[in-house]
Amino acid sequence: MSKAFTKESDAGDDDDDGPSLPALPQGSRNYMTPAGYARLRAEFMQLLDVERPKIVEIVSWAAKNGDRSENGDYLYGKKRLREIDRRLRFLTKRLDIAEVVDPSAHHGSDQVFFGATVTYANAKGEERTITIKGIDESDSLAGEVSWVSPIARTLLKAREGDELQLVTPVGVEPIEVVEVRYPKPVQPQ
């Protein structure tokens, strides 16, 4: 039987958005900072306008070369197209439900909201600083946590000086909010 009539994708490949980012809690909004939204939008446009057309051109060229079953350019290109299309579907879903929140609107406030940079201390007096960001833009290596993380949920709506109970896998840990900062508003030119 000719390979031309067989399905080339793996089972479930088309609907799987991949484990790259955590799912949003059911019924919640996809909060993002303006910079995070711009970064996701730029990735979407790069994939759609640059990478996908380039791969389509390669696949088209490779398909004209004859036997597709042993054509590496064709097989790799089709696989890469599936990856790009999967990522485009994921980004489309996330950008469609995104709610952009500018953290600079709270500049000068001592209460913790989305986008705050918070310094807190544990019972031992060890301080840690985190920034509360969206699920799609947080980077734990840069001290950023998503707004649905346990620490962010504990800190949200607290004020400087508040003592809170952080629930951790090893038990409840008392923490104190030391400082709350927000970026300065950008002045229009």
Sequence and secondary structure as in RCSB ss.txt:
>XXXX:A:sequence
MSKAFTKESDAGDDDDDGPSLPALPQGSRNYMTPAGYARLRAEFMQLLDVERPKIVEIVSWAAKNGDRSENGDYL
YGKKRLREIDRRLRFLTKRLDIAEVVDPSAHHGSDQVFFGATVTYANAKGEERTITIKGIDESDSLAGEVSWVSP
IARTLLKAREGDELQLVTPVGVEPIEVVEVRYPKPVQPQ
>XXXX:A:secstr
  GGGS  S TTTTT   SSS    TT  EEE HHHHHHHHHHHHHIIIIIHHHHHHHHHHHHTTS STT HHHH
HHHHHHHHHHHHHHHHHHHHHTEEE  GGGGTT  B  TT EEEEEETT  EEEEEEE TTT  GGGTEEETTSH
HHHHHTT BTT EEEEEETTEEEEEEEEEEE        
